[in-house]
Amino acid sequence: MEQLGKQQRPVVLALNKTDLVPAETVLQAIDRWRTAHPFKAVVPISAKHGHQVDALVEEMAGILPEGPPFFPEDAVTDMPERFIVAEMIREKVFRLTGQEIPYSTAVTVEFFEEKARLVSIHATIHVERPSQKAIVIGREGSKLKQIGQAAREDMERMLGIKVFLKLFVRVQKNWSRDTRALRKFGY
């Protein structure tokens, strides 16, 4: 409290674990703390259950100064397009193969070329076992085609241009335990 008394900035106090005590006890604690220091706000929360956490964030945001933007207003991320494209493909593998494919799937973009009216992308989906490769490809390539089409549609929305997407599936045994492979895949 001595250090808080020296503060020239507003201070917000969060009283946590309010789910463990009766409401009357919480109200008494709020009154006790308000007389101990001129807090900007005293917010009772239960972090475990998420009660009043948004109110705490709102109080803190209200006293923080607005800083300069770190990115242009139209930038959605600081990650390169190649990374986003790979993650879009990876997401489609998970969504369209369901529980059949474990999360030991990686995607690398081997070729990314932007032209005036078309972006050409060649990407490789890496799995650890031949059985996983068969699942990703599907009967007569149907699952791979489905993955590619869904990913391409997302890419076209993001890039605002037509996309030519070519996908390959490669088995790389135990890549998730191989340090070199993890580095190559960006992990």
Backbone as a ProteinNet text record, in pm:
[ID]
protein_1_A
[PRIMARY]
MEQLGKQQRPVVLALNKTDLVPAETVLQAIDRWRTAHPFKAVVPISAKHGHQVDALVEEMAGILPEGPPFFPEDAVTDMPERFIVAEMIREKVFRLTGQEIPYSTAVTVEFFEEKARLVSIHATIHVERPSQKAIVIGREGSKLKQIGQAAREDMERMLGIKVFLKLFVRVQKNWSRDTRALRKFGY
[TERTIARY]
82.6	0	86.9	203	294.3	340.8	373	415.7	301.5	181.4	66.6	41.8	67.4	48.7	139.9	252.4	348.4	312.6	217.7	180.2	107.7	145.6	76.8	-24.5	-22.8	-112.1	-233.8	-342.6	-460.8	-432.6	-492.1	-471.8	-607.5	-614.7	-735	-703.9	-793.5	-776.2	-874.2	-821.3	-905.3	-908.1	-1027.4	-1044.4	-1087.6	-997.3	-1022.3	-1084.1	-1130.4	-1187.6	-1318.2	-1392.1	-1519.4	-1622.8	-1596.3	-1687.1	-1677.5	-1575.3	-1553.4	-1612.7	-1659.8	-1712	-1851.8	-1928.7	-2062.5	-2054.5	-2159.2	-2164.7	-2142.1	-2195.5	-2178.9	-2031.1	-1954.8	-1811.1	-1738.5	-1779.6	-1719.6	-1746	-1869.7	-1905.3	-1825.9	-1807.7	-1728.4	-1582.5	-1529.3	-1390.5	-1374.9	-1472.5	-1467.7	-1464.9	-1553.1	-1556.9	-1424.5	-1369.4	-1244.3	-1130.2	-1120.4	-1012.7	-1031.3	-1155.2	-1180.8	-1135.7	-1143.2	-1097.2	-946	-882.4	-737.1	-658.6	-719.3	-648.3	-752.3	-724.9	-820.2	-806.5	-847.4	-841	-932	-889.8	-974.2	-1098.7	-1078.7	-1191.1	-1150.4	-1248.1	-1229	-1326.5	-1270.5	-1352.7	-1344.5	-1455.9	-1456.3	-1467.7	-1379.3	-1380.7	-1367.5	-1398.4	-1365.9	-1295.3	-1164.1	-1087.6	-1116.5	-1135.5	-1161.1	-1288	-1391.9	-1520	-1542	-1450.6	-1461.3	-1560.7	-1609.6	-1706.4	-1637	-1692.7	-1646.5	-1508.9	-1450	-1317.8	-1326.3	-1434.6	-1450.3	-1464.3	-1527.4	-1539.1	-1401	-1317.4	-1180.9	-1101.4	-1109.2	-1038	-1086.4	-1216.3	-1273.5	-1219.9	-1212.3	-1158.6	-1012.6	-934.2	-792.5	-775	-853.1	-844.4	-881.3	-973.1	-1016.3	-908.9	-810.2	-705.3	-573.6	-564.7	-441.3	-436.9	-320.9	-311.8	-309.3	-367.4	-365.4	-229.8	-165.9	-33.7	-41.8	72.4	74.2	49.1	-13	-34.5	98.5	111.9	234.1	227.6	104.2	84.7	-15.4	-15.5	-116.4	-257.1	-353	-489.6	-549.3	-511	-567.8	-493	-385.8	-310.4	-382.6	-405.7	-474.5	-376.2	-254.3	-152.5	-14.8	84.6	222.4	291.1	215.3	271.1	270.4	370.6	373.8	261.3	224.7	116	143.9	270	305.4	264.1	289.1	253.6	102.2	28.3	-117.5	-174.6	-120.4	-164.9	-142.6	-25.7	3.8	-93.9	-124.3	-216.9	-359.6	-396.3	-529.5	-542.1	-438	-439.4	-444.2	-361.9	-354.9	-491.8	-555.8	-688.6	-787.7	-782	-874.7	-848	-721.7	-689.4	-758.6	-748.6	-810.9	-962.3	-1019.9	-1165.6	-1226.3	-1160.3	-1220.3	-1181.9	-1084.2	-1052.4	-1101.3	-1151.1	-1207	-1104.1	-1145.6	-1058.7	-960.5	-970.9	-887.7	-739.3	-711	-572.9	-535	-429	-386	-324.7	-298.2	-244.1	-94.9	-46.9	92.5	97.4	33	32.3	94.6	186	247.9	231.5	236.9	225.7	339.9	408	510.8	469.6	495.5	467.8	598.7	600.2	721.8	737.2	625	627.5	513.2	543.3	441.7	476.3	395.9	425.6	300.9	317.9	207.6	224.4	119.7	116	-2.4	-23.2	-128.4	-266.6	-301.1	-436.5	-442.4	-327.8	-325.7	-210.3	-238	-133.7	-121.7	-0.9	23.4	92.7	38	91.3	105.3	223.2	245.5	279.5	207.8	229.1	232.5	306.4	317.1	256.7	170.1	112.6	198.5	260.9	349.5	273.8	276.9	217.3	325.1	296.8	399.6	388.5	271.4	253.7	182.6	211.8	144.3	-8.3	-58	-203.1	-264.7	-190.6	-238.5	-240.4	-139.6	-133.5	-256.3	-290.5	-406.5	-535.1	-547	-666.2	-673	-559	-556.3	-587.8	-537.4	-564.6	-707.5	-754	-890.8	-903.3	-1022.3	-1048.2	-1037.7	-947.3	-923.4	-894.9	-832.9	-792.9	-904.9	-1020.2	-1137.1	-1116.6	-1052.5	-1034	-933.6	-825.4	-724.9	-786.4	-871.5	-939.9	-1029.8	-1101	-1189.7	-1109.1	-996.8	-909.4	-859	-811.2	-757	-860.2	-979.9	-1085.1	-1124.8	-1143.3	-1183.2	-1072.9	-946.8	-834.8	-821.2	-835.1	-823.4	-928.6	-1051.3	-1158.6	-1125.7	-1072.6	-1031.9	-918	-823.4	-708.6	-753	-844.7	-894.2	-965.4	-1040.3	-1106.3	-1002.4	-899.2	-796.8	-712.5	-670	-579.2	-650.8	-780.3	-856.8	-819.7	-773.1	-729.2	-746.5	-753	-764.1	-638.4	-658.1	-546.7	-544.1	-424.6	-401.4	-326.9	-386.8	-329	-301	-177	-137.9	-87.2	-148	-112.1	-44.2	54	123.6	111.7	116.6	116	241.2	317.8	444.1	449.3	494.1	515.2	656.9	666.8	797.1	789.8	839.9	826	879.7	797.1	832.5	884.9	833.4	881.6	858.5	754	722.9	823.7	911.8	1016.9	1155.6	1161.3	1288.3	1314.5	1419	1451.1	1468	1537.3	1558	1424.9	1340.4	1210.2	1124.3	1126.9	1050.1	1094.1	1226.5	1278.7	1234.3	1241.9	1203.3	1056	972.1	829.2	792	890.2	865.7	822.1	847.6	810	930
-118.9	0	125.2	113.9	228	262.5	160.9	182.3	237.9	190.6	240.8	388.1	428.3	568	661.2	611.4	692.5	700.7	618.3	613.7	739.6	790.4	905.2	859.2	733	677.5	613.1	600.4	533.3	384.2	329.1	188.7	118.9	1	-81.2	-203.2	-234.1	-349.9	-459.1	-579.1	-695.7	-785.1	-814.3	-907.8	-1041.3	-1137.3	-1266.2	-1365.9	-1476.7	-1590	-1553.6	-1461.2	-1420.7	-1532.3	-1635.8	-1750.2	-1837.3	-1813.7	-1899.3	-1842	-1717.6	-1653.8	-1597.2	-1575.7	-1517.5	-1373.6	-1329.8	-1195.6	-1087.6	-1106.6	-1008	-987.9	-1096.4	-1088.4	-1011.8	-1032.9	-961.8	-811.9	-774.8	-633	-567	-640.2	-587.2	-566.9	-659.8	-648.1	-527.7	-506.2	-390.9	-261.5	-250.1	-130.5	-110.4	-218.1	-210.6	-160.7	-213	-173.2	-30.1	10	146.3	251.5	218.9	315.3	310.7	202.8	188.4	268.7	292.8	363.5	417.8	531.3	583	511	384.4	306.6	367.2	358.4	401.5	314.4	184.3	89.9	-30.9	-90.9	-218.2	-315.3	-418.8	-510	-651.4	-702.3	-840.4	-936.3	-1035.7	-1130.6	-1274.1	-1364.4	-1505.3	-1545.5	-1543.9	-1576.9	-1719.9	-1808.7	-1949.2	-1964.7	-1889.9	-1901.2	-1788.9	-1695.1	-1585.9	-1477.7	-1479.1	-1377.6	-1243.2	-1140.9	-1003	-976.4	-1074	-1054.2	-949.5	-952.3	-851.4	-711.5	-699.5	-569	-520.3	-612.5	-575.7	-527.6	-600.7	-561.7	-425.3	-402.7	-274.2	-159.9	-181.3	-79.3	-48.3	-152.1	-132	-63.4	-105	-44.5	103.5	138.4	276.5	371.3	318.9	406.6	396.3	301.5	288.1	392.9	454	550.8	478.1	541	480.7	507.2	403.1	415.6	418.4	435.5	437	296	284.1	151	89.2	-40.1	-110.3	-159.7	-169.3	-219.5	-129.8	-130.6	-53.4	-100.5	-11.9	-42.3	-162.3	-183.8	-294.8	-426.5	-427	-550.3	-631.5	-758.4	-844.5	-924	-940.1	-1015.5	-970.8	-1008.3	-977.6	-1099	-1205.9	-1327.5	-1317.3	-1376	-1371.9	-1455.9	-1421.1	-1491.7	-1640.7	-1677.7	-1820.7	-1897.7	-1839.4	-1904	-1920.7	-1814.9	-1818.9	-1922.3	-1926.7	-2023.5	-2166.2	-2192.3	-2325.3	-2361.2	-2265.4	-2291.4	-2313.3	-2246.2	-2268.9	-2412.7	-2460.7	-2598.9	-2695.5	-2670.7	-2757.1	-2763	-2647.7	-2642.8	-2729.1	-2723.8	-2803.2	-2952.5	-2989.9	-3131.4	-3176	-3096.2	-3133.8	-3138.1	-3035	-3026.2	-3135.4	-3165.6	-3257.8	-3403.5	-3429.9	-3569.4	-3608.3	-3511.9	-3540.6	-3599.1	-3698.2	-3759.4	-3859.4	-3881.2	-3983	-3944.1	-3815.1	-3769.5	-3697.2	-3742.1	-3672.8	-3536.7	-3460.1	-3326.5	-3328.9	-3440.6	-3449.2	-3431	-3326.5	-3292	-3154.4	-3141.2	-3010.8	-2980.6	-2852.8	-2811.4	-2715.7	-2741.1	-2647.9	-2595.7	-2468.2	-2407.3	-2410.1	-2488.1	-2506	-2397.5	-2345.4	-2248.7	-2150.8	-2022	-1917.9	-1806.1	-1791.5	-1690.7	-1606.3	-1475.4	-1382.2	-1319.2	-1327.5	-1259.3	-1163.4	-1092.1	-990.3	-1045.4	-1161.1	-1214.2	-1349.4	-1401.1	-1536.3	-1553.7	-1624.5	-1666.5	-1817.5	-1865.4	-2009.5	-2057.2	-2161.7	-2215.3	-2365.7	-2416.6	-2560.7	-2585.4	-2676.3	-2703.9	-2853.5	-2891.4	-3031.6	-3052.1	-3150.7	-3191.1	-3306.5	-3288.9	-3391	-3468.3	-3599.9	-3688	-3786.5	-3861.8	-3951.1	-4097.1	-4137.9	-4279	-4293.6	-4401	-4425.3	-4431.8	-4483	-4491	-4350.4	-4256.5	-4117.7	-4055.6	-4089.2	-4037.6	-4085.6	-4212.6	-4268.3	-4197.1	-4163.4	-4092.8	-3952.8	-3882.1	-3744.9	-3744.2	-3841.9	-3848.1	-3893.6	-3993.5	-4042.6	-4131.2	-4185.5	-4274.5	-4193.9	-4236.5	-4173.5	-4023.4	-3984.1	-3844.6	-3752.7	-3807.7	-3725	-3636.4	-3688.9	-3610.1	-3497.7	-3526.8	-3424.2	-3313.1	-3353.3	-3254.8	-3165.8	-3226	-3152.6	-3055.4	-3101.2	-3017.2	-2899.8	-2929.1	-2825.9	-2722.4	-2768.3	-2675.4	-2582.2	-2637.9	-2555.8	-2455.7	-2500.8	-2412.2	-2303.3	-2340.8	-2244.1	-2134.8	-2171.4	-2073.1	-1972.4	-2021.7	-1932	-1840.2	-1896.4	-1817.7	-1706.8	-1740	-1639.7	-1526.5	-1560.6	-1455.7	-1367.4	-1429.9	-1355.1	-1268.9	-1326.7	-1258.6	-1167.6	-1191.6	-1109.9	-1132.9	-1252.5	-1286.2	-1436.8	-1482.4	-1625.4	-1698.1	-1820.9	-1901.4	-2035.3	-2072.8	-2208.1	-2280.6	-2385.2	-2457.6	-2601.2	-2642.7	-2781	-2840.1	-2950.9	-3013.8	-3148.2	-3175.4	-3304	-3357.2	-3488.5	-3548.9	-3634.7	-3612.5	-3683.6	-3744.8	-3871.2	-3936.9	-3904.2	-3850.2	-3822.4	-3879.3	-4001.7	-4076.3	-3997.9	-3994.9	-3933.9	-3790.3	-3712.9	-3575.3	-3492	-3525	-3444.8	-3466.7	-3566	-3589.8	-3559.8	-3508	-3479	-3327.5	-3287.4	-3145.3	-3072.4	-3134.6	-3069	-3047.9	-3149.3	-3138	-3031.8	-3028.2	-2927	-2786	-2765.7	-2634.3	-2601.2	-2700.7	-2681.9	-2641.2	-2700.4	-2672.8	-2547.8	-2484.6	-2358.8	-2374.7	-2490.6	-2512	-2497
0	0	0	63	65.8	-76	-154.3	-292.5	-377.4	-355.4	-429.9	-400.2	-276	-238.3	-315	-361.5	-437.3	-586.2	-627.8	-769.1	-812.5	-928.8	-987.6	-1092.3	-1124.6	-1226.2	-1160.4	-1236	-1180.1	-1158	-1053.7	-1017.8	-1013.4	-1077.3	-1074.4	-988.4	-896.1	-808.6	-850	-871.8	-902.2	-779.9	-730.1	-619	-678.4	-677.5	-741.5	-644.2	-698.4	-624.8	-554.8	-613	-552.6	-555.8	-634.9	-640.5	-515.4	-432.9	-315.4	-186.7	-191.1	-69.3	-95.7	11.2	-6.4	-59.3	-125.7	-184.4	-80.2	39	147.1	181	183.3	212.3	102.7	-22.4	-135.5	-122.1	-89.1	-73.4	39.7	149.3	261.6	219.4	142.5	95.5	2.7	-84.5	-174.7	-93.1	6.4	91.4	165.4	218.4	293.9	204.6	82.3	-8.3	-59.3	-81.5	-129.2	-28.1	99	200.2	218.2	174.1	189.6	87	-29.4	-138.1	-237.2	-300.1	-399.4	-535.1	-537.2	-661.2	-767	-891.5	-1003.9	-1007.1	-979.7	-973.9	-891.9	-826.6	-756.9	-822.9	-886.5	-964.3	-905.3	-854.1	-805	-923.7	-928.7	-1041.3	-992.4	-1083.3	-1065.6	-1195	-1192.8	-1313.4	-1357.8	-1263	-1295.1	-1378.8	-1343.9	-1413.9	-1515	-1519.5	-1616.4	-1577.6	-1453.5	-1409.9	-1390.2	-1452.3	-1439.8	-1499.9	-1567.8	-1628.2	-1738.5	-1815.9	-1921.3	-1861.6	-1745.3	-1677.4	-1633	-1586.3	-1545.6	-1666.7	-1775.3	-1897.8	-1945.1	-1939.2	-1980.9	-1894.1	-1763.5	-1672.7	-1705.3	-1729.1	-1760.5	-1895.1	-1993	-2126.4	-2121	-2032.3	-2020.5	-1969.1	-1898.6	-1844.5	-1920.9	-2012.4	-2090.5	-2200.8	-2220.2	-2330.7	-2464.3	-2565.1	-2697.8	-2760	-2807.1	-2867.5	-3018.5	-3080.5	-3227.1	-3280.7	-3397.9	-3455.7	-3499	-3477.9	-3517.8	-3661.6	-3715.3	-3850.1	-3920.8	-4052.7	-4126.1	-4088.2	-4100.8	-4058.7	-4131.6	-4257.9	-4334.6	-4312.7	-4233.4	-4206.2	-4099	-4128.3	-4032.3	-3946.5	-3996.5	-3923.9	-3968.6	-3889.4	-3928.4	-3991.7	-4010.7	-4069.5	-4222.3	-4288.5	-4434.8	-4496.1	-4619.5	-4688.2	-4701	-4722.8	-4734.6	-4608.5	-4493	-4366.5	-4356.2	-4389.3	-4379.7	-4475.7	-4597.1	-4697.1	-4645.3	-4588.4	-4534.5	-4422.5	-4335.8	-4225.9	-4276.3	-4384.6	-4443.1	-4492.8	-4557.7	-4608.2	-4490.6	-4391	-4272.8	-4202.3	-4192.2	-4129.7	-4206.6	-4338.6	-4420.8	-4403.9	-4387.7	-4362.7	-4234.5	-4129.1	-4001.4	-4011.9	-4072.5	-4080	-4168.6	-4277.9	-4374.7	-4354.3	-4269.3	-4239.6	-4101.1	-4024.7	-3891.5	-3797.9	-3720.9	-3620.7	-3682.4	-3812.3	-3875.3	-3878.2	-3891.6	-3901.5	-3772.8	-3708.8	-3587.1	-3622	-3523.3	-3545.8	-3577.8	-3627.7	-3672	-3823.1	-3868.5	-4009.8	-4024.3	-4118.6	-4145.5	-4293.8	-4326.5	-4466	-4496.5	-4608.5	-4654.6	-4791.6	-4813	-4943.1	-5020.6	-5128.7	-5207.6	-5313.7	-5361	-5471.9	-5450.6	-5461.5	-5443.5	-5540.3	-5644.3	-5746.2	-5772.6	-5757.7	-5783.4	-5920.1	-5999.6	-6129.2	-6126.4	-6234.7	-6239.3	-6206.4	-6260.1	-6241.6	-6172.6	-6129	-6073.9	-5975.6	-5869	-5775.7	-5789.2	-5817.7	-5828.9	-5702.2	-5643.6	-5518.2	-5530.6	-5495.6	-5483.6	-5337.2	-5274.9	-5133.3	-5108.4	-5004.5	-4966.7	-4829.3	-4818.8	-4690.6	-4640.1	-4524.8	-4467.1	-4359.4	-4370.4	-4270.4	-4225.7	-4120.7	-4066.1	-4110.5	-4159.2	-4195.3	-4329.4	-4402.1	-4529.8	-4517.3	-4403.5	-4384.5	-4376.9	-4320	-4313.5	-4453.2	-4533.2	-4670.1	-4747.7	-4730.9	-4801.5	-4759.9	-4633.3	-4584.5	-4642.8	-4644.8	-4697.3	-4846.8	-4919	-5063.7	-5089.5	-5017	-5035.7	-5157.7	-5174.5	-5288.3	-5417.1	-5502.7	-5633.4	-5620.9	-5509.2	-5491.6	-5447.8	-5410.2	-5379	-5256.4	-5151.5	-5029.6	-5053	-5124.7	-5155.2	-5240.4	-5334.1	-5419.2	-5334	-5240.7	-5150.6	-5062.6	-5009.5	-4927.3	-5010.5	-5130.6	-5218.4	-5257.7	-5290.3	-5332.3	-5218.1	-5099.1	-4983.7	-4947.7	-4950.3	-4918.5	-5025.2	-5150.8	-5261	-5249	-5215.8	-5201.7	-5090.4	-4978.5	-4868.9	-4912.1	-4985	-5031.5	-5126.4	-5216.5	-5312.2	-5239.5	-5134.6	-5054.7	-4986.3	-4930	-4858.4	-4953	-5065.6	-5156.8	-5256.3	-5275.9	-5369.1	-5514.4	-5545	-5680.7	-5700.6	-5825.1	-5854.4	-5806.5	-5759.5	-5709.8	-5782.4	-5829.2	-5881.2	-5770.1	-5714.9	-5602.5	-5640.9	-5624.2	-5651	-5519.7	-5478.9	-5351.8	-5373.1	-5289.6	-5286.5	-5144.7	-5129.3	-4996.5	-4985.1	-4880	-4862.6	-4722.9	-4717.6	-4589.3	-4543	-4424.9	-4364.2	-4223.3	-4210.9	-4085.8	-3966.1	-3861	-3732.6	-3744.2	-3837.9	-3854.6	-3728.9	-3653.3	-3534.2	-3421.3	-3436.6	-3335.9	-3391.5	-3513.6	-3580.1	-3575.1	-3505.9	-3487.3	-3619.7	-3713.6	-3844.5	-3917.2	-3915	-3981.5	-3913	-3781.5	-3708.2	-3746.4	-3758.1	-3800.2	-3941.5	-4030.9	-4170	-4180.7	-4097.6	-4100.7	-4021.3	-3959.4	-3888.7	-3744.9	-3684.4	-3544.7	-3455.4
[MASK]
+++++++++++++++++++++++++++++++++++++++++++++++++++++++++++++++++++++++++++++++++++++++++++++++++++++++++++++++++++++++++++++++++++++++++++++++++++++++++++++++++++++++++++++++++++++++++++

